[in-house]
């Protein structure tokens, strides 16, 4: 069986596990009263919704990798990298799960401390880091900040059904597609399994009668996986502009993080305090339905993923032109969003 079929197999296994397990974990969440209650103004849903969707995504991902170990002789380096990702993502998933179950959640200082610890396990303990930075210590520092930043970015953008999960699904497929020619096996298997696990969860997230949220356990878990996969392959075979590909693939959650922080700071608020300054809520305020917001977001993410791929195959001249167009588009979008008033 070729590697490409094995990656497809990974996707299908994770999808089946996720689709099958989600209703079961939803029932457990309801019985144990593990619910997201709309008790504050920043909540965008009106009724209690069960958590544990994130636990399903993590479980489907873990079990798929274990299953694929039986079909594939992973090289020693791949096994080592997988262990590092599994250790760190397990810590983050447990952190998110505690935050979901705990009534008032954990303090941001505690969460950041644990996130930096998990990032250090990946970067220092297993040497998965940004490799185009020549010097070791700057590479380590920037890589840790990257992992923590992306982990939280996927959590920050998780404010609407299907938003964070859809973005993550597209990003997973993009990393898989770009990584295929480089034969970075652990990136390919992890990305394929993550895409399947997310896709199996999404129909229940959209459902009205069987709704379930992935919670912090899911968004943080997905965030650390994606941040690690982004550092696991090469993007600069054609030009150095290719090194921006991970930023472009994950541009929407990164953009959302900076946008929300800027709006909050401009209002004299801490960027760590919740508010309704998210781009999706601003679009909703402007009259867009949630369905249209998701369609727009998915379309933008797909276009950005294509741009990220083009950065890896185009000459530096065309890459610079394309990158400039992406930056101009983001600037215009920011101007339009800032004109929308949010309470």
N, C-alpha and C positions, 0 to 999 in steps of 0.2 A: 504494500500500500504506500503510495507516494505521500510526501509530507503535506502537499496541498489537500489531499483527501483527509489526512489526519486532522488538519486544522478545521476543515468542514465538519468532521466527526466531532471534534471538541465543541464546536458551536452548537451542533444538534443535541449532544448529550446535556450540555448546560441548559439549553432551551427546554428540553423535556423535564429535567429535574425542577427547574424554576416554575414552569407551568403547573406541574403536578403538586409541588410542595406549597405553593403560595396559599391556596385555600385552607390547607391544614394549619399553617402558621397564623393565618388570619383568625381562625377559630380559637387558637390558643391565646392570641392577643386579646380577643373579646372576653374570653373566660377569665383571664388574669388581669383584666382591666388595664391593659397596656395601650392607652389611647392618647391621641393628640387632641387636646381640648382647646377650642378657640376662646381662651380666657383673656387674651390681650388684643389690642387694636391692630397689631401687626399681622395677626393670623388672617389668612385669606379664605379659609373654609368656614362654614357656618355650623356644622355638626361634628360631634366626636368621630374620629376616624382611627381605626386600629393601626398600630405600628407593626414591626417585625418583618416588613418587606425587605429591609436591608439584610436581615439575617438570612433570608431565603437566597438573595443574590450571592452573598458570601458563601453559603453552603453549596450552592450549585457550582460556583467557581472552584471551591476546594475539592469537591467530589469529582469534578470533571478532570482536574489535573491528576488526581490520584488514579482515576480510571485510565487516563492516557499513558500513565507510567507503565501500565501493563502492555500497551501496544507499541511503545517506542523505547528504544535504548537511548535515553537522554545522555548526552556527553557530560563529563564530570563538571565542567564549567556551568552548563545549563542547570544541573541539579543544585549546584551551590547558589546560583542566582535565584532559583525558585524558592529555595529555603529562606533566603533573605527576605524575599517579597512576602512569603507566607508568614514569617515571624512578625514582620512589621505591620502587615495588614491585619493580622489577628489582634494585635494590640489596639490598633485604631478602631477595628470593628467592635471590640469589647468596650472601648472608651465611648463610642457612639451609642452602644446599647445601654450602658449605664446612664448616659445622659437622657436617653429616651424614656427609660423606666423611672428614673428619679424625678419626683414631682417638679422641683424647681430647677432641675438640671445641674450640671457641674459649673463651677466658676471658670471664666475664660483663662485665668492664669494656670489652673490645673490642667485644662485641656491643651493649652499651648505647650506646657512642660512635657506632657506625654507625647504630643505630636512631634516635638523636637527630638525626643528620645527615639521614637520609631524611625524618624528620618535619619538619625545618626546610625541606627542599626543597618539601614540600607546603604548609606553612603560610606561610612567608615568601616562598619563591620563586614560588609560584603563587597565593598569597592564598586558599587553601581553609582556612577556619577557622571557629570557633564565632562566629556572627554576632550572637547575641542579647546577647553581652557588649559593652557600648557602647564601652569604651576599647580602643584598638588593642593596646597592649603587654600588658595582662592577658589579652586575647583570644588573642594569639600564644602566650604562655607556657602558658596552660591548654590550648590546642589541641595544642601539641607534647606536653605531658604526656599528654593524652588519646590521641593517636596511639600513643605508645610504650607506654602502659599497656594498651590494647586489643590491640596487636600481641603483647605478651607474655602477655596473658590467654588468648588462643586457643592459645598454645603450652603454657601451664601445664596447661590442661584436656585436652590431647591425651594421655591416659594409658590409653585404652581404645578398641578398634576401634569406629568409627562415632560416637564421642562428640563430639569437636571438629568433625568434618565435618558431622554431623547438625545440631548447634547452628548452625553457620555457614550451612548450607543454609536453615534456617528464618529466620535473621536476614536473609539476602539477599532472600528472598521478601518479608519484612516491609518492608524498606527500599524495595523496588520498588513494593509495593502503596501505601505511604504517599506515595511520591514521585510517583506517576502523575498526580494532579490538579495538582501544582505544575509539571509539565512540565520538571523538571530532567533534561534528556535524558541527560547523562553519567552521572548516578546510575542511571537506568533501564537503560541499556545495560550498564553495569558490573555491576549487581546481577543482571540476567537472565543474562549470560554467566557470572558466578561461580557462580550456582545450577546452571546446566547442567554446568559443569566439575566441580563437587563431586559432583553426583548420578551422573555417569558413572564417577567414581572409586570410589564407596562400595561397589558390589557386590564389587569385587576386594579391598577392605579387609576385608570380612566373609568372603570365601572362605577355605576351609581349604587347598585345593590350589593356588590362584593368589594367595595373600595378598601384599599390598604395603602398606607404610606411606607416608604422605605426608611424614613427617619434619618437621624444623624448616623446611625449604624450603617446605613446604605450609602449616603452621600459622602461621608468621610472615607469609607472603605473604597468606594469607586475612585475618589479623588487621589488617594495614595497609590492605587494601582496605576492609574493613568499617568501620574507624575513620574513613576518609576519606569514605565514602558517608554515614555518620551526620552529617557536618557539611555535607552538600551540599543539604539541602532544608529547608523551613520546617515547623515543628510547632506554631506558636503562633497560628494563625488564630482559634481559639476562645478560648484562655486561655493564660496563661504556664505552666501546668502541663504543657502540651504539650512544653515544652523538655526534660522528663524522658524523653520517648519513647525516644531512643537508649539511655539508661541501662536502661530496662525491656526493650527488645529484646535487649540484650546483658547482661541481669542475671545470667544463669547463669555465664558466664565471669568477669564482674566479681566476683560473689559468691564464686566458687571461689578467685579470687586473694586476696581479703581473708581468707577462711576459712582457707586453707592457711597464709598468712602469720601469722595470729593463733595458730594451733595450734603452729606452729614456734617463734614468739617465746616463747610460754608455756612451751615445753619448754626454753628457753634456746638454741635453735638459730637460725642465720641464716635469714631467709625466702628467701634465694637458694640454699640447699642443699636438694637433693631429699629428699623423704620420702613416706610413704604416708598423709599426712593428707588426701588429696583426698576430697571428698564421695562420689564414686562408689566408692572403695575402702572407705569407711566403711559404705556401704550393702551392699557385697558382704560385708563382715565381719559385718554384721547378718543375713545369710542370703539377701539378694536375689541372684537370678541376674543375669548381665550383660545378658541380654535384657530382663529386667524393669527394670533400671536405665536402659537406653536408652529403653524405652517411657515410663517416668516422666519422664525428662529431656526427651524430645521433646514430651510432653504439656504439661509445664510451660512450655517455650519457646513453644509455640503459644498457650497461654493468655496468657502475657506479651506476645506479639506483638499479640494481639487487644486487650489492655489498652492497649498503646502506641498503637494506632490510635484507640481510644476517647478517649484523652487529646487527640487532635487534633480531635475532633468534638463532644465533650461540653462543657457549660457548666463554669465553674470549680468550682461547688459539687459536682457529680457527679464531676468529675475528682479533687478533693481526697479525697472519700470512697473512690473506687477506689484512689487512690494509698496511702491509709492502710491499706486492706485488703492491698495488696501488701506493704507494710512489715511489717505484723503477721504475715503468712504467712512472710516471710523470717526474722523473729525466732523464731517457733515452730520453724521448720525448723532453725535454728542450735542451739536448745536440744536438740532431739532428736539431731542429729548429734554434738554435743559429749558426749553421754552414751555414745556408742559408743567403746569402747576399741580403739585401733590400736597394734600393736607398732611 
